[in-house]
Amino acid sequence: MKSVLFLCYVAVTLFTYWLRHLNISHLKRYGASIPEGFESVVDEATLRKTTSYTIDSSRLSLWDSLFDNLLLMLFLFGGLIATYDQFIHGLSDSFILSAALFFLILTWAEELFGIPFDLYGTFRIEARYGFNTMTPGLWFTDFLKSQAIASTILMMLVSAAFWLVQWSPAHWWVWVWALMAVFSLFMMFISPYFLEPLFNKFEPIREEGLEDEIRVLMEKVGLKVGRVMQMDASRRSQHSNAYFTGIGKVKRIVLYDTLLKQMTHGEIVAVLAHEIGHWKKGHIWKRLLAVEIMGLAGAWIAFYLLNWPGLPGLLGLPAEISLPAKMVILGFIGSLVMFPLTPIQAWLSRRHEREADRFAVDVTGNSKALASALVKLSTENLSNLHPHPLYAKFYYSHPPVVERVRDLNQI
């Protein structure tokens, strides 16, 4: 069975690399043509820059993926997981503490191995194309803060989850699922006020007249938003974006300061109308509900598989390995089983994006503003304007921007 799993893993990995190759080959073939609707913004020099940026980013991502896959093969198929499991067991006999250390040290190792790729991407590729504004000192500070926060949360969650396993051996799966569901909602409440400000500065929009236009839009759609803020994204990158954050009474809209410099008021309002469309169309709660239903089903299945003595043997490992090690094995197998669902999830997401686009047009009465905003966003961010259709169908959570602009211009 170990050989079968290995072949499945190799097949999935090679398929993803083939899709990457298709995408880059397609870009090299058609990347010099200016798409309809982009003529006034994009020229040949911009297209060449976009193509080069996409290829460089994809190449780095490929090397990162190859390195990660090599480590994964050594860890799971090379038997290092058993050695690591014994090492953790030697640190503590406590069921809860050893589980927390198992996942904490594993996470630290993963982050450590990823540092060279992150540094190269930030200070070479992003800097080469004029995006990076982050200093090495700021990068290091961000890294320490994010690791401290992530490690604290991980220790708390894993400790609580394994305490529930001890407390209710026959029904822990439902209690652990409930813990994770409540924690996810809790994070949506506290993140805007306690976590996000640790990395960025948020302040009321300073551009004259814009907040009033946004509040008129809010009143029109019957949505109460706590505050409309701008974020100092330019301190780290010249990429632009806008997003909703929070839930319930702590909802707020955040605009990158880079976006405020690039767009007109009408375009900004159109982008926000699209984001509001997700809320008004119920996309957010539908996704949350779907995730929780799948999570509950997954917890139930995991409970029975983790109690199956033959699970470690699927990778040729001894039956007495710890529960955390079994969870890693099950997570790996689960990723292979769920891989074919990737294009389905992407299709559902793209459908929601199209619905949000239509909502924005209906609310603002101006399809041209959203189309113009999308053209600017994709151009300023050097987004790939010519993705391979199969790659886009498999991975893209948003319809390709050229399709979105074309559809908006036809309304």
C-alpha positions in Angstrom: 0.0 0.0 0.0 2.9 2.3 0.7 4.0 2.0 -3.0 0.4 2.8 -4.1 0.2 5.9 -2.0 3.6 7.0 -3.2 2.6 6.6 -6.9 -0.6 8.5 -6.2 1.4 11.3 -4.6 3.8 11.4 -7.5 1.0 11.4 -10.0 -0.8 14.3 -8.4 2.4 16.2 -8.1 3.4 15.7 -11.7 -0.1 16.7 -12.8 0.2 20.0 -10.9 3.6 20.6 -12.5 2.2 19.9 -16.0 -0.5 22.5 -15.4 2.1 25.0 -14.4 4.0 24.2 -17.6 0.8 24.6 -19.7 0.2 28.0 -18.1 3.6 29.4 -18.7 3.8 28.0 -22.2 0.4 29.6 -23.0 1.6 33.0 -21.6 4.8 32.9 -23.6 2.8 32.2 -26.8 0.0 34.8 -26.3 1.5 37.2 -23.7 2.4 39.8 -26.3 -1.2 40.4 -27.4 -3.2 43.2 -25.7 -6.6 41.9 -24.6 -9.8 43.7 -25.6 -10.7 46.4 -23.1 -7.1 46.9 -22.0 -5.9 49.0 -24.9 -5.9 52.3 -23.1 -3.8 51.1 -20.2 -1.6 48.3 -21.4 1.2 48.6 -23.9 3.8 46.1 -25.2 6.3 47.1 -22.5 3.8 46.4 -19.7 3.0 43.1 -21.3 6.6 42.1 -21.4 7.0 43.1 -17.8 3.9 41.2 -16.8 5.1 38.1 -18.6 8.6 38.3 -17.0 7.1 38.8 -13.5 4.7 35.9 -13.9 7.5 33.6 -15.1 9.9 34.6 -12.4 7.3 34.2 -9.7 6.2 30.9 -11.1 9.8 29.6 -11.2 10.4 30.5 -7.6 7.1 28.8 -6.6 8.2 25.7 -8.5 11.5 25.5 -6.7 9.8 26.0 -3.4 7.3 23.3 -4.3 10.1 20.9 -5.3 11.9 21.4 -2.1 8.7 21.0 0.0 7.8 17.8 -1.9 11.3 16.4 -1.4 11.1 17.0 2.4 7.6 15.5 2.5 8.8 12.4 0.8 11.7 12.0 3.2 9.5 12.6 6.2 6.6 10.3 5.3 8.0 7.7 2.9 11.6 7.8 4.2 10.5 7.0 7.7 11.7 10.3 9.3 8.3 10.7 10.9 8.9 7.7 13.1 12.2 9.1 14.2 10.7 12.5 14.9 7.9 10.9 16.8 10.3 9.1 19.1 12.2 12.4 19.6 9.1 14.2 20.7 8.2 11.3 23.0 11.6 11.7 24.6 10.9 15.3 25.5 7.8 14.7 27.5 5.6 11.8 28.7 2.6 14.1 28.8 -0.1 13.3 26.2 -1.1 16.9 25.8 2.3 18.5 26.0 3.9 16.0 23.6 1.1 16.6 21.1 1.6 20.4 21.3 5.4 20.1 20.9 4.9 17.7 18.0 3.0 20.2 15.9 4.8 23.3 17.2 8.3 22.1 16.3 7.1 20.7 13.0 5.6 24.1 12.1 8.8 25.9 13.1 10.8 23.6 10.8 8.5 24.3 7.9 8.7 28.0 8.5 12.5 27.8 8.8 12.9 25.9 5.5 10.6 28.5 3.8 12.7 31.5 4.8 15.1 31.5 1.9 12.3 31.4 -0.7 10.4 34.1 1.1 13.5 36.3 1.2 14.3 35.8 -2.4 10.7 36.4 -3.5 10.5 39.6 -1.4 13.9 41.2 -1.9 14.8 40.0 -5.4 11.7 39.3 -7.4 9.3 41.8 -5.8 12.0 44.4 -5.6 13.0 43.8 -9.3 9.6 44.7 -10.5 9.1 47.7 -8.2 6.7 46.2 -5.7 8.8 45.7 -2.5 9.1 48.6 -0.1 9.9 46.4 2.9 13.2 46.8 4.7 15.1 43.7 6.1 14.4 45.0 9.6 10.7 45.2 9.0 10.6 41.7 7.4 12.4 40.3 10.5 10.1 42.1 12.9 7.0 40.8 11.0 8.4 37.3 11.0 9.0 37.3 14.7 5.6 38.7 15.5 3.8 36.3 13.2 5.6 33.3 14.6 5.0 34.4 18.2 1.2 34.8 17.5 0.9 31.6 15.4 2.9 29.6 18.0 0.8 30.8 20.9 -2.5 30.1 19.1 -1.2 26.7 17.9 -0.1 25.7 21.5 -3.5 26.7 22.9 -5.6 25.0 20.2 -3.6 21.7 20.2 -3.5 21.6 24.0 -7.3 22.2 24.2 -8.0 19.7 21.4 -6.0 16.9 23.0 -7.4 17.6 26.4 -10.8 17.0 24.8 -9.5 13.7 23.4 -8.5 12.6 26.9 -11.7 13.9 28.4 -14.1 12.2 25.9 -12.3 9.3 24.1 -15.5 8.1 22.4 -16.9 11.5 21.3 -13.9 13.8 21.0 -14.4 14.3 17.3 -17.5 16.4 17.8 -16.0 18.4 20.7 -12.8 19.2 18.7 -14.9 20.2 15.7 -17.0 22.5 17.9 -13.8 24.0 19.4 -12.4 24.8 16.0 -15.7 26.2 14.7 -16.0 28.5 17.7 -12.4 29.6 17.5 -12.8 30.5 13.8 -15.7 32.8 14.6 -13.9 34.2 17.6 -10.9 35.1 15.4 -13.2 36.9 12.9 -14.3 39.1 15.8 -10.9 39.9 17.4 -8.7 40.0 14.3 -9.6 43.5 13.1 -8.9 45.1 16.5 -6.1 43.0 18.1 -4.1 41.2 15.4 -4.2 43.2 12.2 -3.1 46.4 13.9 0.1 44.6 15.0 1.3 44.6 11.4 -0.4 47.6 9.8 -1.6 51.1 10.7 -5.3 51.7 10.2 -6.8 55.1 10.1 -10.0 56.8 8.8 -9.9 57.5 5.0 -8.3 60.9 4.5 -9.3 61.5 0.9 -11.9 64.2 0.8 -15.4 63.1 -0.2 -14.7 59.3 -0.6 -16.0 58.2 2.8 -19.3 60.0 2.2 -19.7 58.2 -1.2 -18.9 54.9 0.5 -21.5 55.5 3.3 -24.1 56.4 0.7 -23.4 53.1 -0.9 -23.7 51.3 2.5 -27.1 53.0 3.2 -28.3 52.0 -0.3 -27.7 48.4 0.2 -28.8 48.4 3.9 -25.4 47.4 5.3 -24.0 48.8 8.6 -20.3 48.9 8.6 -18.4 50.0 11.7 -15.7 52.0 10.0 -14.2 52.7 6.6 -10.4 52.6 7.0 -7.2 52.9 4.9 -4.2 50.8 5.6 -0.5 51.6 5.1 0.1 48.7 2.7 2.7 50.8 0.9 5.0 50.3 3.8 5.5 46.8 2.6 4.4 46.6 -1.0 3.1 48.5 -3.9 0.4 45.9 -4.6 -3.1 47.1 -4.2 -6.3 45.6 -2.8 -9.4 46.2 -0.7 -11.3 43.9 1.6 -14.0 43.3 4.2 -12.9 42.2 7.7 -14.7 41.2 10.8 -18.2 39.9 11.4 -21.4 41.1 13.0 -21.0 44.5 14.6 -17.3 44.7 14.0 -17.5 44.6 10.2 -15.3 47.2 8.6 -14.0 48.0 5.1 -10.2 48.4 4.6 -8.7 50.0 1.5 -5.0 49.8 0.7 -3.4 53.3 0.5 -1.9 52.1 -2.8 -5.4 51.5 -4.2 -6.5 55.0 -3.2 -3.7 56.5 -5.2 -4.4 54.4 -8.3 -8.2 54.7 -8.7 -10.9 57.3 -9.0 -13.7 57.5 -6.4 -16.1 55.8 -8.8 -13.8 52.9 -9.3 -13.2 52.5 -5.6 -16.9 52.5 -4.9 -17.4 49.9 -7.6 -14.7 47.6 -6.0 -16.4 47.9 -2.6 -19.8 47.3 -4.1 -18.4 44.0 -5.4 -17.1 43.1 -1.9 -20.5 44.0 -0.4 -22.1 41.7 -3.0 -20.4 38.8 -1.4 -22.0 39.7 1.9 -25.5 40.5 0.6 -25.6 37.4 -1.6 -24.8 35.2 1.4 -21.5 34.0 0.0 -19.6 34.5 3.3 -22.1 32.5 5.5 -22.6 29.9 2.8 -18.8 29.3 2.7 -18.6 29.2 6.5 -21.5 26.7 6.6 -19.9 24.5 3.9 -16.6 24.5 5.7 -18.1 23.6 9.0 -20.3 20.8 7.5 -17.2 19.4 5.7 -15.2 19.8 8.9 -17.8 17.9 11.0 -17.9 15.1 8.4 -14.1 15.0 8.3 -13.8 14.9 12.1 -16.2 11.9 12.2 -14.3 10.1 9.5 -10.9 10.9 11.1 -12.1 9.5 14.5 -12.7 6.1 13.0 -9.6 6.0 10.8 -7.4 7.1 13.6 -8.7 4.2 15.7 -7.9 1.8 12.9 -4.7 -0.1 13.7 -3.8 -0.5 10.1 -3.4 3.3 9.4 0.3 3.6 10.1 1.0 0.4 8.1 -0.2 2.2 5.0 3.2 4.0 5.0 5.1 1.0 6.5 5.2 2.6 10.0 4.8 0.8 13.3 1.3 0.6 14.8 2.5 2.2 18.1 3.3 5.7 16.7 1.5 8.5 18.5 -1.8 10.1 17.7 -0.3 13.3 16.3 1.8 11.2 13.9 -1.3 9.3 12.8 -3.0 12.7 12.2 -0.2 13.8 9.9 -0.5 10.5 7.9 -4.3 10.9 7.7 -3.9 14.6 6.6 -1.6 13.5 3.8 -3.9 10.8 2.6 -6.9 13.2 2.9 -5.1 15.7 0.7 -4.7 13.1 -2.1 -8.4 12.1 -1.8 -9.6 15.7 -1.8 -7.4 16.8 -4.7 -9.9 16.0 -7.4 -12.4 18.4 -5.7 -10.0 21.4 -6.4 -11.6 22.4 -9.7 -15.1 22.1 -8.2 -14.2 24.4 -5.3 -12.7 26.8 -7.8 -15.8 26.8 -10.0 -18.1 27.5 -7.1 -15.8 30.4 -6.0 -15.8 31.8 -9.6 -19.6 31.7 -9.7 -19.7 33.7 -6.5 -17.4 36.3 -8.0 -19.6 36.7 -11.1 -22.6 37.1 -8.8 -20.8 39.8 -6.9 -19.8 41.6 -10.1 -23.4 41.6 -11.2 -24.5 42.9 -7.8 -22.0 45.8 -8.0 -23.3 46.8 -11.4 -26.9 46.7 -10.2 -26.1 48.8 -7.2 -23.9 51.4 -8.8 -25.6 51.4 -12.2 -22.1 51.6 -13.8 -20.5 48.5 -15.2 -17.7 50.6 -16.8 -16.4 51.7 -13.4 -15.9 48.2 -12.1 -14.4 47.1 -15.5 -11.9 50.0 -15.3 -11.0 49.2 -11.7 -10.3 45.6 -12.6 -8.1 46.7 -15.6 -6.1 49.0 -13.3 -5.8 46.4 -10.5 -4.5 43.7 -12.9 -2.2 46.1 -14.7 -0.7 47.6 -11.5 -0.3 44.2 -9.9 1.2 42.7 -13.2 -1.4 40.0 -13.2 -1.3 37.3 -15.8 -3.7 38.4 -18.6 -3.3 35.1 -20.5 -3.7 32.1 -18.2 -4.2 28.8 -19.8 -7.9 27.9 -19.7 -7.3 24.5 -18.1 -5.1 26.0 -15.4 -7.6 28.8 -14.7 -10.5 26.3 -14.5 -8.5 24.1 -12.1 -7.1 26.8 -9.8 -8.5 30.2 -10.3 -10.9 31.3 -7.5 -11.8 34.4 -9.7 -12.7 34.3 -13.3 -9.7 35.5 -15.5 -9.7 39.2 -15.4 -10.0 39.5 -19.2 -13.2 37.5 -19.1 -14.6 39.7 -16.2 -13.8 42.9 -18.1 -15.3 41.6 -21.3 -18.5 40.5 -19.5 -18.8 43.9 -17.7 -18.3 45.8 -20.9 -21.1 43.8 -22.6 -23.7 44.7 -19.9 
